[in-house]
Amino acid sequence: MKHVDRSSLLDYVTYEERRDEIRARVLEEKRLRRVHVGEVLTFLCENADTVRYQVQEMMRAERIIKEADIRHELETYNELLGGAGELGCTLLIEIGDPVERAAKLGAWLELPWHIYALLEGREKVYARFDDRQISDGRLSSVHYIKFDVRGRVPVAFGVDLNGELQGETQLSGETRDALRRDLAS
């Protein structure tokens, strides 16, 4: 997948002037790429537009102007994108109650090996998690994952964690079309 390059970023003042227009467009991009699985998992498939937006928002919020700092943000957020033939996703574990969230994030330590993208023909491609986000005692509520779909568009995302957390969501035609465009870039 195409990464965001430095030349495509606006300075934070120009970005501020165009923010409403950019934000509306990117929120639509995110809507097309957001998939809920079960009651607590949300997958957001990232692309160059969503990553560029995150970098621009960081530059705006923190008034980042130093070139080294801009490049650091760019490198950090580009890590969200998959490589050739891969999909990069942000996985959110959304449990509102803090006590329940803490208990489940501690109990679901095996979750990273049970998240998958389903391809045509019922082939499951399991996610590759960032080891930096997994500790011995609990999971993070937000994970950056990649699926090596070998350029193929998934038909569903799912989880198969030993009966504790099960679910699969079929992707809409419009979501599949958006992912097809992303994989082709």
DRENDO-93998 format. One record per residue (C-alpha): residue in one letter; x negated, y negated, z negated; residue number from 1. Coordinates in nm, 2 decimals. Each point is the difference from the previous one (the first is absolute). Layout:
<sites>
+-----+--------+--------+--------+-----+
! res !     xx !     yy !     zz !   n !
+-----+--------+--------+--------+-----+
!   A !      X !      Y !      Z ! NUM !
...
+-----+--------+--------+--------+-----+
</sites>
This chain:
<sites>
+-----+--------+--------+--------+-----+
! res !     xx !     yy !     zz !   n !
+-----+--------+--------+--------+-----+
!   M !   0.00 !   0.00 !   0.00 !   1 !
!   K !  -0.12 !  -0.35 !   0.09 !   2 !
!   H !  -0.15 !  -0.18 !  -0.30 !   3 !
!   V !   0.04 !  -0.37 !  -0.07 !   4 !
!   D !  -0.29 !  -0.21 !   0.11 !   5 !
!   R !  -0.12 !  -0.33 !  -0.14 !   6 !
!   S !   0.09 !  -0.20 !   0.31 !   7 !
!   S !   0.37 !   0.08 !  -0.05 !   8 !
!   L !   0.03 !  -0.17 !  -0.34 !   9 !
!   L !   0.12 !  -0.35 !  -0.05 !  10 !
!   D !  -0.15 !  -0.24 !  -0.25 !  11 !
!   Y !   0.23 !  -0.01 !  -0.31 !  12 !
!   V !   0.13 !  -0.35 !   0.09 !  13 !
!   T !   0.11 !   0.09 !   0.35 !  14 !
!   Y !   0.14 !   0.33 !  -0.14 !  15 !
!   E !   0.20 !  -0.20 !  -0.25 !  16 !
!   E !   0.15 !  -0.21 !   0.28 !  17 !
!   R !   0.11 !   0.32 !   0.19 !  18 !
!   R !   0.07 !   0.22 !  -0.30 !  19 !
!   D !   0.38 !   0.01 !   0.03 !  20 !
!   E !  -0.01 !   0.11 !   0.36 !  21 !
!   I !  -0.28 !   0.26 !  -0.06 !  22 !
!   R !   0.16 !   0.13 !  -0.32 !  23 !
!   A !   0.34 !   0.06 !   0.18 !  24 !
!   R !  -0.17 !   0.19 !   0.28 !  25 !
!   V !  -0.22 !   0.21 !  -0.24 !  26 !
!   L !   0.29 !   0.08 !  -0.23 !  27 !
!   E !   0.18 !   0.15 !   0.30 !  28 !
!   E !  -0.32 !   0.20 !   0.09 !  29 !
!   K !   0.00 !   0.13 !  -0.36 !  30 !
!   R !   0.37 !   0.09 !   0.01 !  31 !
!   L !  -0.05 !   0.21 !   0.30 !  32 !
!   R !  -0.29 !   0.18 !  -0.17 !  33 !
!   R !   0.15 !   0.05 !  -0.35 !  34 !
!   V !   0.12 !   0.35 !  -0.08 !  35 !
!   H !   0.16 !   0.10 !  -0.34 !  36 !
!   V !  -0.04 !   0.37 !  -0.10 !  37 !
!   G !   0.21 !   0.11 !  -0.29 !  38 !
!   E !   0.07 !  -0.25 !  -0.27 !  39 !
!   V !  -0.35 !  -0.12 !  -0.09 !  40 !
!   L !  -0.23 !   0.02 !   0.30 !  41 !
!   T !  -0.03 !  -0.27 !   0.27 !  42 !
!   F !  -0.24 !   0.03 !   0.29 !  43 !
!   L !  -0.10 !  -0.32 !   0.18 !  44 !
!   C !  -0.19 !   0.08 !   0.32 !  45 !
!   E !  -0.26 !  -0.27 !   0.06 !  46 !
!   N !  -0.11 !  -0.16 !   0.32 !  47 !
!   A !  -0.21 !  -0.29 !   0.11 !  48 !
!   D !   0.28 !  -0.25 !  -0.05 !  49 !
!   T !   0.08 !   0.11 !  -0.36 !  50 !
!   V !  -0.37 !   0.00 !  -0.09 !  51 !
!   R !  -0.06 !  -0.34 !   0.16 !  52 !
!   Y !   0.30 !  -0.13 !  -0.20 !  53 !
!   Q !  -0.14 !   0.14 !  -0.33 !  54 !
!   V !  -0.34 !  -0.16 !   0.07 !  55 !
!   Q !   0.16 !  -0.34 !   0.09 !  56 !
!   E !   0.21 !   0.01 !  -0.31 !  57 !
!   M !  -0.31 !   0.06 !  -0.22 !  58 !
!   M !  -0.19 !  -0.28 !   0.18 !  59 !
!   R !   0.30 !  -0.23 !  -0.06 !  60 !
!   A !   0.07 !   0.10 !  -0.36 !  61 !
!   E !  -0.37 !  -0.02 !  -0.11 !  62 !
!   R !  -0.10 !  -0.28 !   0.24 !  63 !
!   I !  -0.27 !   0.21 !   0.15 !  64 !
!   I !  -0.23 !  -0.19 !   0.23 !  65 !
!   K !  -0.35 !   0.15 !  -0.04 !  66 !
!   E !  -0.08 !   0.22 !   0.30 !  67 !
!   A !  -0.14 !   0.28 !  -0.22 !  68 !
!   D !   0.32 !   0.01 !  -0.21 !  69 !
!   I !   0.22 !   0.01 !   0.31 !  70 !
!   R !  -0.20 !   0.29 !   0.14 !  71 !
!   H !   0.02 !   0.18 !  -0.33 !  72 !
!   E !   0.39 !  -0.03 !   0.00 !  73 !
!   L !   0.00 !   0.11 !   0.37 !  74 !
!   E !  -0.22 !   0.31 !  -0.07 !  75 !
!   T !   0.21 !   0.09 !  -0.31 !  76 !
!   Y !   0.34 !  -0.02 !   0.18 !  77 !
!   N !  -0.13 !   0.16 !   0.32 !  78 !
!   E !  -0.06 !   0.31 !  -0.21 !  79 !
!   L !   0.38 !   0.04 !  -0.01 !  80 !
!   L !   0.01 !   0.08 !   0.37 !  81 !
!   G !  -0.07 !   0.34 !   0.14 !  82 !
!   G !  -0.26 !   0.08 !   0.25 !  83 !
!   A !   0.05 !   0.14 !   0.34 !  84 !
!   G !   0.31 !   0.23 !   0.00 !  85 !
!   E !   0.08 !  -0.08 !  -0.36 !  86 !
!   L !   0.27 !  -0.18 !  -0.19 !  87 !
!   G !  -0.09 !  -0.21 !  -0.30 !  88 !
!   C !   0.28 !  -0.05 !  -0.26 !  89 !
!   T !   0.05 !  -0.16 !  -0.33 !  90 !
!   L !   0.18 !   0.24 !  -0.23 !  91 !
!   L !   0.20 !  -0.16 !  -0.28 !  92 !
!   I !   0.12 !   0.21 !  -0.30 !  93 !
!   E !   0.29 !  -0.21 !  -0.11 !  94 !
!   I !   0.13 !   0.09 !  -0.35 !  95 !
!   G !   0.15 !  -0.30 !  -0.18 !  96 !
!   D !  -0.01 !   0.12 !  -0.36 !  97 !
!   P !  -0.36 !  -0.05 !  -0.13 !  98 !
!   V !   0.02 !   0.30 !  -0.24 !  99 !
!   E !   0.14 !   0.23 !   0.26 ! 100 !
!   R !  -0.26 !  -0.13 !   0.26 ! 101 !
!   A !  -0.29 !   0.06 !  -0.24 ! 102 !
!   A !   0.12 !   0.36 !  -0.07 ! 103 !
!   K !   0.05 !   0.09 !   0.36 ! 104 !
!   L !  -0.32 !  -0.16 !   0.13 ! 105 !
!   G !  -0.18 !   0.22 !  -0.26 ! 106 !
!   A !   0.20 !   0.31 !   0.09 ! 107 !
!   W !  -0.03 !  -0.03 !   0.38 ! 108 !
!   L !  -0.37 !   0.02 !   0.03 ! 109 !
!   E !   0.04 !   0.26 !   0.28 ! 110 !
!   L !   0.20 !  -0.24 !   0.21 ! 111 !
!   P !  -0.29 !  -0.09 !   0.23 ! 112 !
!   W !   0.00 !   0.35 !   0.14 ! 113 !
!   H !   0.38 !   0.01 !   0.06 ! 114 !
!   I !   0.07 !  -0.31 !   0.21 ! 115 !
!   Y !   0.04 !   0.08 !   0.37 ! 116 !
!   A !   0.10 !  -0.13 !   0.35 ! 117 !
!   L !   0.21 !   0.25 !   0.19 ! 118 !
!   L !  -0.08 !   0.03 !   0.37 ! 119 !
!   E !   0.22 !   0.15 !   0.27 ! 120 !
!   G !  -0.01 !   0.38 !  -0.02 ! 121 !
!   R !   0.02 !  -0.03 !  -0.39 ! 122 !
!   E !  -0.38 !  -0.04 !  -0.04 ! 123 !
!   K !  -0.08 !  -0.18 !  -0.33 ! 124 !
!   V !  -0.30 !  -0.23 !  -0.01 ! 125 !
!   Y !  -0.09 !  -0.07 !  -0.36 ! 126 !
!   A !  -0.12 !  -0.35 !  -0.10 ! 127 !
!   R !  -0.35 !  -0.09 !  -0.08 ! 128 !
!   F !  -0.01 !  -0.21 !  -0.32 ! 129 !
!   D !  -0.27 !  -0.24 !  -0.10 ! 130 !
!   D !  -0.19 !   0.17 !  -0.29 ! 131 !
!   R !  -0.06 !  -0.34 !  -0.16 ! 132 !
!   Q !   0.37 !  -0.02 !  -0.08 ! 133 !
!   I !   0.02 !   0.33 !  -0.19 ! 134 !
!   S !  -0.11 !   0.03 !  -0.36 ! 135 !
!   D !  -0.01 !   0.30 !  -0.23 ! 136 !
!   G !   0.30 !  -0.11 !  -0.21 ! 137 !
!   R !   0.25 !  -0.16 !   0.24 ! 138 !
!   L !   0.08 !  -0.11 !   0.35 ! 139 !
!   S !   0.03 !  -0.36 !   0.11 ! 140 !
!   S !   0.34 !  -0.13 !   0.11 ! 141 !
!   V !  -0.15 !  -0.11 !   0.33 ! 142 !
!   H !  -0.21 !   0.21 !   0.23 ! 143 !
!   Y !  -0.16 !  -0.05 !   0.33 ! 144 !
!   I !   0.02 !   0.31 !   0.20 ! 145 !
!   K !  -0.07 !   0.12 !   0.35 ! 146 !
!   F !   0.15 !   0.27 !   0.22 ! 147 !
!   D !  -0.20 !   0.16 !   0.28 ! 148 !
!   V !   0.29 !   0.05 !   0.24 ! 149 !
!   R !  -0.24 !   0.02 !   0.29 ! 150 !
!   G !   0.19 !  -0.27 !   0.18 ! 151 !
!   R !   0.33 !   0.17 !  -0.03 ! 152 !
!   V !   0.30 !  -0.18 !  -0.14 ! 153 !
!   P !   0.15 !   0.16 !  -0.32 ! 154 !
!   V !   0.37 !   0.09 !  -0.01 ! 155 !
!   A !   0.01 !  -0.02 !  -0.38 ! 156 !
!   F !  -0.18 !  -0.07 !  -0.32 ! 157 !
!   G !   0.03 !   0.22 !  -0.31 ! 158 !
!   V !  -0.12 !   0.13 !  -0.33 ! 159 !
!   D !  -0.01 !   0.36 !  -0.13 ! 160 !
!   L !  -0.12 !  -0.02 !  -0.36 ! 161 !
!   N !   0.10 !   0.33 !  -0.17 ! 162 !
!   G !   0.37 !  -0.08 !  -0.04 ! 163 !
!   E !  -0.07 !  -0.31 !  -0.20 ! 164 !
!   L !  -0.01 !  -0.23 !   0.29 ! 165 !
!   Q !   0.15 !   0.12 !   0.33 ! 166 !
!   G !   0.14 !  -0.19 !   0.29 ! 167 !
!   E !  -0.04 !  -0.06 !   0.37 ! 168 !
!   T !   0.13 !  -0.30 !   0.20 ! 169 !
!   Q !   0.05 !   0.02 !   0.38 ! 170 !
!   L !  -0.14 !  -0.31 !   0.18 ! 171 !
!   S !   0.24 !  -0.21 !   0.20 ! 172 !
!   G !  -0.05 !  -0.05 !   0.37 ! 173 !
!   E !  -0.10 !  -0.36 !  -0.06 ! 174 !
!   T !  -0.26 !   0.10 !  -0.26 ! 175 !
!   R !  -0.14 !   0.27 !   0.23 ! 176 !
!   D !  -0.03 !  -0.25 !   0.28 ! 177 !
!   A !  -0.18 !  -0.25 !  -0.23 ! 178 !
!   L !  -0.25 !   0.27 !  -0.11 ! 179 !
!   R !  -0.05 !   0.11 !   0.37 ! 180 !
!   R !  -0.10 !  -0.36 !   0.08 ! 181 !
!   D !  -0.24 !  -0.01 !  -0.30 ! 182 !
!   L !  -0.16 !   0.33 !   0.10 ! 183 !
!   A !  -0.05 !  -0.12 !   0.35 ! 184 !
!   S !  -0.18 !  -0.32 !  -0.10 ! 185 !
+-----+--------+--------+--------+-----+
</sites>
